[in-house]
Amino acid sequence: QCPWGAPNTTSISCSLADVMSEQLAKELQLEEENAAFPEVVAVAEGPFITGENIDTSSDLMLAQMLQMEFDREYDAQLRREEKKINGDSKVSISFENYRKVHPYDSDSSEDEVDWQDTRHDPYRADKPTTTPRRGFIGKGKDITTKHDEVVCGRKNTARMENFAPEFQVGDGIGMDLKLSNQVFNALKQHAYSEERRSARLHEKKEHSTAEKAVDPKTRLLLYKMVNAGMLETITGCISTGKESVVFHAYGGKSATEDKVIPPECAIKVFKTTLNEFKNRDKYIKDDYRFKDRFSKLNPRKIIRMWAEKEMHNLTRMQNAGIPCPQVVILKKHVLVMSFIGKDQIPAPKLKDVTLSSEDMKKAYYQTLNMMQQLYRECNLVHADLSEYNMLWHDGKVWLIDVSQSVEPTHPHGLEFLFRDCRNVAQFFQKGGVAEALNERELFNAVSGLNITADNEVDFQAEIEALEKMNEDHVQNHGKKLSMFSSDGDPPIYDE
C-alpha cells in the first residue's frame, strides 16, 4: 500500500427524506419571519431571532423585538447627529446619556438589586482602618503608629462627613484622600463659621426687621391696629433712620371715649436689629427706670424698652406743655403718635427749612425755653438735640426723637447736655442769630450750675467732676440726688 495514498473516508448514510424534512422546516420558518418582520430579521442580531426554540408567536416576544429595533434606530440617529455636530473639531460632544441601548443593560429587572439597599456603596470611599487602642500596628520595620502621616490624613478625610450638610466636601469617588491636620483644621473652622453665618441669616430673616422695619410680627401688630379700628389705613413710609422707620396713617376710632385719636398719626417702628444699637446701650443701661430690666441677652426686649422709654419721655414733655408728638398707643416696638404735618406731608426739619431772620431768632428763643423746660420741669436731657431732631410747624419748633433722653442725674447726663448746647449754639450762630449764646453760656443758662472756666477743656473737666460726685453719692447712699446744687433757678431768656 502507498503511504501517500488518500485515506478511506466512511460516509454516514442519511436518508433523503430526513434531509428534505429538516431543510424544509427551516425554510418555512425563515419565510414566515421574513414575511412578518423583514427589517428586524435583517438588522436585529440577538437572541430574539437566532436563538433556539424561540416562540415567535408570543405577543411579548414580538413587542420586545419591535422595541429593540426602535431603540437601535434611535441610537443610530443620535450617532449621526454627533458626527454632524462634532465634525473635525477637537472638542466634541456626546449623546451617550440619551441612548436607549447600553451595554450594561440587564435582561431581567427582577435580578437587579439597587446598590442603595445594600451595605456596599460603590460611590462611597471605604472608611480607613483605625489603629487599635495601643496606638500602633505591625512589628519591626513595618510598625505604624496613630501619628503616621498617611493614617492621620485618611482619618481627617473620614471626619469631613461630620460637617454640616450645607458644607460641600465632595464624595471622593475612587480617591485615596489624605488631608493634613493643617488643611483639615482650616476646613473645619470654615465649616463652623459658615454654619453660624447661615444660622444668623436665617434668624435675621425670621426674627428681624429686614425690609423697612416691617417683619412678619410687625405686620401682624399693624394689621391688628387697623382691624380693631384704631387706625383707618396706613398710607406709606415718610421717614427712615438708623434706629427706626416712621409711617403715616389715618386715625380711626378709639375703644374708650376718654382717649381721642388724632385724624393723622405717625407710626414709629423701632428696628429689631441691633446693628445700630451696639454703642447706644449707655443711654438705657444706666437709667434707673430701666436699669433692673436691662440685659444684653435679649435684643428684642432692649428695643421694647427703647420704645417704652420714648413713650415715657414724650408723656413728660406733653404734660409740661412742650411742643412734641402726642402718644396714642404703644405695642411692643411699635409706637403710634400724632402726626406733625398736614395731608401726609410731614413738617420739615429745622435744617431743611429756610427761615427769615425774625423767624430764626424766634426759633432760637423757643429752643432755649424748651431746653430749660425739659431740664427743670421734665427733669430730662434730650441727649441728641440738633437741627435734625427739631421740626418747624405752624410757626413753632417741635421736638422729636426723645428715645435716648436721660435724666440729669445719669452718669453722662451733663455731658449729653453740653453736647446738645454745642449743637444748638453752632446751628443758630451759623443761622445769623446775633443773640445766640455759645455752648458754655447756653449750658449755664439751661442747667443753672454757673460753671466758671476760661476754656472748654476746664469746663468739661468740671462737668466730669460733678458727674463723679453724683456717682459717688449713689454708691454711698444708694439714691440719686434730686438735682445738682446750683445758685438758684436758671434765668428765663425771652425774646
C-alpha positions as CSV (number, residue, x, y, z in Angstrom):
1,Q,0.0,0.0,0.0
2,C,1.2,3.5,-0.7
3,P,1.7,5.6,2.4
4,W,0.8,8.7,0.5
5,G,-2.5,7.4,-0.7
6,A,-5.7,9.1,0.4
7,P,-7.4,7.5,3.4
8,N,-10.6,5.8,3.0
9,T,-13.5,8.0,4.3
10,T,-16.5,6.4,5.6
11,S,-19.6,8.4,5.0
12,I,-22.6,8.2,7.2
13,S,-25.6,7.4,5.2
14,C,-28.6,9.6,5.6
15,S,-32.0,9.2,4.1
16,L,-33.2,11.7,1.6
17,A,-36.5,12.1,3.5
18,D,-34.8,13.2,6.7
19,V,-32.7,15.8,4.9
20,M,-35.6,17.2,3.0
21,S,-37.8,17.4,6.0
22,E,-35.2,19.4,8.1
23,Q,-34.4,21.8,5.3
24,L,-38.0,22.3,4.6
25,A,-38.8,23.2,8.2
26,K,-36.0,25.8,8.4
27,E,-37.0,27.3,5.0
28,L,-40.6,27.6,6.0
29,Q,-39.7,29.2,9.3
30,L,-37.5,31.8,7.6
31,E,-40.1,32.6,5.1
32,E,-42.7,33.3,7.7
33,E,-40.3,35.5,9.7
34,N,-39.3,37.4,6.6
35,A,-42.8,38.0,5.7
36,A,-43.8,39.3,9.1
37,F,-40.6,41.2,10.1
38,P,-38.4,41.7,7.1
39,E,-36.3,44.6,8.6
40,V,-36.0,43.0,12.0
41,V,-34.5,39.9,10.6
42,A,-32.1,41.9,8.5
43,V,-30.9,44.3,11.3
44,A,-31.6,42.7,14.6
45,E,-28.9,40.4,15.9
46,G,-29.9,38.9,19.1
47,P,-31.4,36.0,20.9
48,F,-34.9,37.0,19.7
49,I,-34.4,35.6,16.2
50,T,-31.3,33.5,16.2
51,G,-31.7,31.5,19.4
52,E,-33.0,28.1,19.5
53,N,-36.6,27.3,20.5
54,I,-37.8,30.9,20.3
55,D,-41.5,31.1,20.1
56,T,-42.3,34.0,17.8
57,S,-46.0,33.6,18.2
58,S,-45.8,35.3,21.6
59,D,-47.0,38.9,21.8
60,L,-44.4,39.7,24.4
61,M,-41.6,38.5,22.2
62,L,-42.9,40.5,19.2
63,A,-43.2,43.6,21.4
64,Q,-39.6,43.2,22.6
65,M,-38.4,42.7,19.1
66,L,-40.1,45.9,17.9
67,Q,-38.8,47.9,20.9
68,M,-35.3,46.7,20.2
69,E,-35.5,47.7,16.6
70,F,-36.8,51.2,17.6
71,D,-34.0,51.7,20.1
72,R,-31.3,50.8,17.7
73,E,-32.7,53.2,15.0
74,Y,-32.9,55.9,17.7
75,D,-29.3,55.4,18.7
76,A,-28.2,55.4,15.0
77,Q,-29.9,58.8,14.6
78,L,-28.0,60.1,17.7
79,R,-24.7,58.9,16.3
80,R,-25.4,60.7,13.0
81,E,-26.2,63.9,15.0
82,E,-23.0,63.6,17.0
83,K,-20.9,63.2,13.8
84,K,-22.7,66.1,12.1
85,I,-22.2,68.5,15.1
86,N,-18.6,67.5,16.0
87,G,-17.1,67.3,12.6
88,D,-13.4,67.7,12.8
89,S,-13.5,69.7,16.0
90,K,-11.0,68.8,18.7
91,V,-13.7,69.4,21.3
92,S,-16.6,67.0,20.9
93,I,-19.9,66.4,22.5
94,S,-21.6,63.1,23.3
95,F,-25.2,61.9,23.4
96,E,-24.2,58.8,25.3
97,N,-26.6,59.5,28.2
98,Y,-29.5,59.9,25.8
99,R,-29.1,56.5,24.1
100,K,-31.6,53.7,24.6
101,V,-29.4,50.7,24.4
102,H,-26.5,50.4,26.8
103,P,-24.0,47.5,27.1
104,Y,-24.7,47.0,30.8
105,D,-28.5,46.8,30.5
106,S,-29.8,43.7,32.2
107,D,-32.2,41.3,30.5
108,S,-34.3,40.8,33.7
109,S,-35.2,43.6,36.0
110,E,-36.1,41.1,38.7
111,D,-32.5,40.1,39.1
112,E,-31.4,43.8,39.6
113,V,-30.7,45.0,43.1
114,D,-30.4,48.6,44.0
115,W,-27.0,49.3,45.4
116,Q,-28.5,51.8,47.9
117,D,-30.3,48.9,49.5
118,T,-27.0,47.1,50.2
119,R,-24.3,47.7,52.7
120,H,-21.7,48.3,50.0
121,D,-21.9,51.7,48.2
122,P,-19.7,51.8,45.1
123,Y,-19.7,55.6,45.1
124,R,-18.5,55.9,48.6
125,A,-14.9,55.5,49.6
126,D,-14.2,52.8,52.1
127,K,-13.6,54.1,55.6
128,P,-9.9,53.9,56.7
129,T,-8.9,51.2,59.1
130,T,-8.4,52.6,62.6
131,T,-5.4,51.7,64.7
132,P,-6.0,49.7,67.9
133,R,-6.1,51.2,71.3
134,R,-2.4,50.6,71.8
135,G,-1.8,53.3,69.1
136,F,0.3,51.2,66.7
137,I,0.1,48.2,64.4
138,G,2.7,45.9,62.9
139,K,6.1,44.8,64.1
140,G,9.7,45.7,63.4
141,K,10.2,47.9,60.3
142,D,6.5,47.7,59.4
143,I,5.3,49.3,62.6
144,T,2.7,52.1,62.0
145,T,1.7,54.5,64.8
146,K,-1.5,56.6,65.1
147,H,0.6,59.7,64.3
148,D,1.6,58.4,60.9
149,E,1.0,61.0,58.2
150,V,-1.0,58.6,56.0
151,V,-3.2,57.3,58.8
152,C,-3.9,60.8,60.1
153,G,-4.7,62.0,56.6
154,R,-7.2,59.2,56.0
155,K,-8.8,59.8,59.4
156,N,-9.2,63.6,58.6
157,T,-10.8,62.7,55.3
158,A,-13.3,60.5,57.1
159,R,-14.1,63.2,59.7
160,M,-15.3,65.5,57.0
161,E,-18.5,63.5,57.0
162,N,-19.4,65.2,60.3
163,F,-19.6,68.6,58.7
164,A,-22.9,70.3,58.2
165,P,-24.9,69.2,55.1
166,E,-24.7,72.7,53.7
167,F,-20.9,72.5,53.5
168,Q,-20.0,70.7,50.3
169,V,-16.9,68.4,50.8
170,G,-17.3,66.2,47.7
171,D,-17.7,62.4,47.6
172,G,-14.1,61.4,46.8
173,I,-15.0,58.6,44.4
174,G,-12.0,56.4,43.7
175,M,-9.7,58.8,45.6
176,D,-7.4,58.0,48.5
177,L,-7.5,61.4,50.0
178,K,-5.1,62.3,52.8
179,L,-5.8,65.6,54.4
180,S,-3.1,67.1,56.7
181,N,-4.0,68.4,60.1
182,Q,-3.5,72.0,59.0
183,V,-5.8,71.7,56.0
184,F,-8.4,69.7,58.0
185,N,-8.5,72.3,60.8
186,A,-8.9,75.1,58.3
187,L,-11.8,73.3,56.6
188,K,-13.4,72.6,60.0
189,Q,-13.1,76.2,61.1
190,H,-14.6,77.4,57.8
191,A,-17.4,74.9,58.1
192,Y,-18.3,76.1,61.6
193,S,-18.2,79.7,60.5
194,E,-20.4,79.0,57.5
195,E,-22.9,77.2,59.7
196,R,-23.1,80.1,62.2
197,R,-23.4,82.5,59.3
198,S,-26.3,80.5,57.8
199,A,-28.0,80.4,61.2
200,R,-27.6,84.2,61.6
201,L,-29.1,84.8,58.1
202,H,-32.0,82.5,58.9
203,E,-32.6,84.2,62.2
204,K,-32.3,87.7,60.7
205,K,-34.9,86.7,58.1
206,E,-37.3,85.2,60.6
207,H,-36.9,87.4,63.6
208,S,-35.6,90.8,62.5
209,T,-36.8,93.8,60.5
210,A,-35.2,93.5,57.2
211,E,-37.3,95.4,54.7
212,K,-38.1,98.9,56.1
213,A,-38.5,97.6,59.6
214,V,-41.6,95.5,58.7
215,D,-41.1,91.9,59.6
216,P,-44.0,89.4,60.0
217,K,-44.5,90.2,63.6
218,T,-44.6,93.9,63.0
219,R,-47.1,93.4,60.1
220,L,-49.3,91.5,62.4
221,L,-49.3,94.3,65.0
222,L,-50.2,96.9,62.4
223,Y,-52.9,94.6,61.0
224,K,-54.4,94.2,64.4
225,M,-54.5,98.0,64.9
226,V,-56.3,98.5,61.6
227,N,-58.6,95.6,62.2
228,A,-59.6,97.0,65.6
229,G,-60.5,100.3,64.0
230,M,-57.8,102.3,65.9
231,L,-56.2,103.1,62.5
232,E,-58.2,103.6,59.4
233,T,-55.5,103.0,56.9
234,I,-51.7,103.1,56.6
235,T,-50.6,105.2,53.6
236,G,-46.8,104.7,53.5
237,C,-43.3,105.4,54.8
238,I,-42.4,109.0,55.5
239,S,-39.0,108.7,57.2
240,T,-36.3,106.2,57.6
241,G,-33.5,106.2,60.1
242,K,-30.7,104.1,61.5
243,E,-32.9,103.0,64.5
244,S,-36.5,103.3,63.3
245,V,-38.9,103.8,60.4
246,V,-41.9,106.2,60.5
247,F,-45.1,105.5,58.6
248,H,-48.1,107.8,58.1
249,A,-51.6,106.6,58.9
250,Y,-55.1,108.0,59.2
251,G,-56.6,107.6,62.7
252,G,-59.8,105.7,63.4
253,K,-61.9,105.4,66.5
254,S,-60.8,104.6,70.0
255,A,-62.3,101.8,72.0
256,T,-62.6,104.2,75.0
257,E,-64.3,107.5,75.0
258,D,-61.7,109.3,77.1
259,K,-59.0,108.8,74.5
260,V,-59.1,110.7,71.3
261,I,-57.1,109.5,68.3
262,P,-55.9,112.3,66.1
263,P,-57.0,112.3,62.4
264,E,-53.4,111.8,61.2
265,C,-51.0,109.6,63.0
266,A,-47.3,108.7,62.8
267,I,-46.3,105.1,63.4
268,K,-42.7,104.8,64.6
269,V,-41.4,101.2,64.2
270,F,-38.2,100.6,66.0
271,K,-35.9,98.2,64.1
272,T,-35.3,95.0,65.9
273,T,-31.8,94.5,64.6
274,L,-29.2,95.7,67.0
275,N,-26.6,96.7,64.4
276,E,-27.2,100.4,65.1
277,F,-27.7,99.9,68.9
278,K,-24.3,98.4,69.8
279,N,-23.0,101.7,71.0
280,R,-26.3,103.1,72.3
281,D,-26.8,100.9,75.3
282,K,-25.2,103.6,77.5
283,Y,-28.4,105.7,77.2
284,I,-30.6,103.0,78.8
285,K,-28.4,100.7,81.0
286,D,-27.6,103.4,83.5
287,D,-31.1,104.8,83.5
288,Y,-32.6,103.9,86.9
289,R,-36.0,103.5,85.3
290,F,-34.8,100.5,83.2
291,K,-31.6,99.5,85.0
292,D,-33.0,96.4,86.6
293,R,-34.6,95.2,83.3
294,F,-31.6,95.8,81.1
295,S,-30.0,92.7,79.6
296,K,-27.9,92.3,76.5
297,L,-29.0,88.7,76.3
298,N,-32.4,89.5,74.7
299,P,-32.1,92.1,71.9
300,R,-35.9,92.3,71.3
301,K,-36.5,93.3,74.9
302,I,-34.0,96.1,74.6
303,I,-35.8,97.5,71.6
304,R,-39.1,97.3,73.5
305,M,-37.6,99.2,76.4
306,W,-36.2,101.7,74.0
307,A,-39.8,102.3,72.6
308,E,-41.2,102.4,76.2
309,K,-38.5,105.0,77.1
310,E,-39.6,107.3,74.3
311,M,-43.2,107.0,75.3
312,H,-42.5,108.0,78.9
313,N,-40.3,110.9,77.8
314,L,-42.9,112.2,75.4
315,T,-45.6,111.9,78.1
316,R,-43.4,114.1,80.4
317,M,-42.9,116.6,77.7
318,Q,-46.5,116.8,76.8
319,N,-47.5,117.3,80.5
320,A,-45.0,120.2,80.6
321,G,-46.5,121.9,77.5
322,I,-43.5,121.3,75.3
323,P,-44.5,121.0,71.6
324,C,-44.0,117.4,70.8
325,P,-45.9,114.4,69.3
326,Q,-48.8,113.1,71.4
327,V,-48.6,109.5,72.3
328,V,-51.6,107.4,71.2
329,I,-50.6,103.8,72.0
330,L,-47.5,101.6,72.4
331,K,-47.5,97.9,71.2
332,K,-44.2,96.2,71.9
333,H,-41.7,98.0,69.5
334,V,-44.5,100.0,67.6
335,L,-45.3,103.5,68.9
336,V,-48.3,105.4,67.5
337,M,-48.1,109.2,67.9
338,S,-49.8,112.2,66.5
339,F,-48.6,113.3,63.1
340,I,-46.7,116.6,62.9
341,G,-47.7,117.9,59.5
342,K,-50.7,118.0,57.2
343,D,-52.2,115.9,54.4
344,Q,-49.5,113.2,54.6
345,I,-46.8,115.9,54.2
346,P,-44.5,115.9,57.3
347,A,-43.3,119.1,58.8
348,P,-39.8,120.0,57.6
349,K,-36.8,119.7,59.8
350,L,-35.1,122.8,61.1
351,K,-32.1,122.1,58.9
352,D,-34.2,121.9,55.7
353,V,-36.4,125.0,56.2
354,T,-35.4,128.5,55.1
355,L,-36.4,131.0,57.8
356,S,-36.2,134.7,57.8
357,S,-34.0,136.5,60.4
358,E,-37.1,137.1,62.6
359,D,-38.3,133.5,62.4
360,M,-34.8,132.3,63.1
361,K,-34.5,134.5,66.1
362,K,-37.9,133.3,67.2
363,A,-36.9,129.7,66.8
364,Y,-33.8,130.2,68.8
365,Y,-35.6,131.6,71.9
366,Q,-38.2,128.8,71.6
367,T,-35.5,126.2,71.6
368,L,-33.8,127.8,74.6
369,N,-37.1,127.9,76.5
370,M,-37.8,124.3,75.6
371,M,-34.3,123.2,76.8
372,Q,-34.9,124.9,80.1
373,Q,-38.4,123.4,80.5
374,L,-37.0,120.0,79.6
375,Y,-34.3,120.3,82.2
376,R,-36.3,121.9,85.0
377,E,-39.9,120.7,84.7
378,C,-39.4,117.3,82.9
379,N,-36.1,116.5,84.6
380,L,-34.7,115.4,81.2
381,V,-31.8,116.0,78.9
382,H,-32.5,115.4,75.2
383,A,-29.1,113.9,74.6
384,D,-29.4,114.1,70.8
385,L,-30.7,117.6,70.2
386,S,-29.8,119.2,66.9
387,E,-31.4,120.7,63.9
388,Y,-32.1,117.2,62.7
389,N,-34.5,116.4,65.6
390,M,-36.4,119.7,65.6
391,L,-39.4,120.4,63.2
392,W,-40.8,123.7,62.1
393,H,-44.6,123.6,62.0
394,D,-47.2,126.3,62.5
395,G,-44.5,128.9,63.3
396,K,-43.2,126.8,66.2
397,V,-40.3,124.4,66.9
398,W,-41.3,120.8,67.8
399,L,-39.1,118.3,69.5
400,I,-39.0,114.7,68.2
401,D,-36.9,111.6,68.8
402,V,-36.5,111.5,72.5
403,S,-35.9,107.8,72.9
404,Q,-32.3,108.4,74.1
405,S,-33.2,111.2,76.5
406,V,-32.0,110.7,80.1
407,E,-32.3,112.5,83.4
408,P,-29.6,114.9,84.5
409,T,-28.5,112.5,87.3
410,H,-27.5,110.0,84.6
411,P,-23.7,109.2,84.8
412,H,-23.3,111.0,81.5
413,G,-26.3,113.4,81.7
414,L,-24.3,116.6,81.9
415,E,-22.0,115.5,79.1
416,F,-25.1,114.9,76.9
417,L,-26.4,118.3,77.8
418,F,-23.2,120.1,76.9
419,R,-23.2,118.3,73.5
420,D,-26.8,119.5,72.9
421,C,-25.8,123.0,73.8
422,R,-22.9,122.9,71.3
423,N,-25.1,121.7,68.5
424,V,-27.8,124.3,69.2
425,A,-25.3,127.1,69.6
426,Q,-23.4,126.3,66.4
427,F,-26.6,126.0,64.3
428,F,-28.1,129.3,65.4
429,Q,-24.8,131.2,65.2
430,K,-24.4,130.0,61.6
431,G,-28.1,131.0,61.0
432,G,-27.3,134.6,61.8
433,V,-28.8,135.0,65.3
434,A,-26.6,137.6,66.9
435,E,-28.1,137.0,70.4
436,A,-27.2,133.3,70.3
437,L,-25.1,132.2,73.3
438,N,-22.0,130.0,73.0
439,E,-22.1,126.4,74.3
440,R,-20.8,127.2,77.7
441,E,-23.1,130.1,78.3
442,L,-26.0,128.1,77.0
443,F,-25.1,125.2,79.3
444,N,-25.2,127.5,82.4
445,A,-28.4,129.1,81.2
446,V,-30.1,125.8,80.9
447,S,-28.7,124.0,83.9
448,G,-28.1,126.9,86.3
449,L,-24.9,125.4,87.5
450,N,-22.9,128.6,86.7
451,I,-19.6,126.7,86.0
452,T,-16.8,129.2,85.6
453,A,-14.0,128.2,83.3
454,D,-11.7,130.0,81.0
455,N,-11.6,127.4,78.3
456,E,-13.6,124.4,77.1
457,V,-11.2,121.8,78.5
458,D,-11.5,123.1,82.1
459,F,-15.3,123.4,81.6
460,Q,-15.7,119.8,80.6
461,A,-13.4,118.8,83.5
462,E,-15.7,120.4,86.0
463,I,-18.7,118.7,84.3
464,E,-17.0,115.3,84.8
465,A,-16.2,116.2,88.4
466,L,-19.9,116.9,89.1
467,E,-20.9,113.6,87.5
468,K,-18.3,111.8,89.5
469,M,-19.6,113.4,92.7
470,N,-23.1,112.3,91.9
471,E,-22.0,108.8,91.1
472,D,-20.1,108.5,94.4
473,H,-23.2,109.7,96.2
474,V,-25.2,106.9,94.5
475,Q,-22.7,104.3,95.6
476,N,-22.6,105.6,99.2
477,H,-26.3,106.4,99.8
478,G,-28.0,104.2,97.2
479,K,-30.0,107.0,95.8
480,K,-29.6,109.8,93.3
481,L,-29.6,113.5,94.1
482,S,-32.8,115.2,93.2
483,M,-30.9,117.9,91.3
484,F,-27.4,119.2,91.1
485,S,-26.6,122.0,93.5
486,S,-27.0,125.4,91.9
487,D,-27.1,129.0,92.9
488,G,-30.8,129.4,92.2
489,D,-33.1,128.8,89.3
490,P,-31.6,129.4,85.8
491,P,-32.7,132.7,84.2
492,I,-35.5,132.5,81.7
493,Y,-34.5,134.1,78.4
494,D,-37.3,135.6,76.4
495,E,-37.4,137.4,73.2
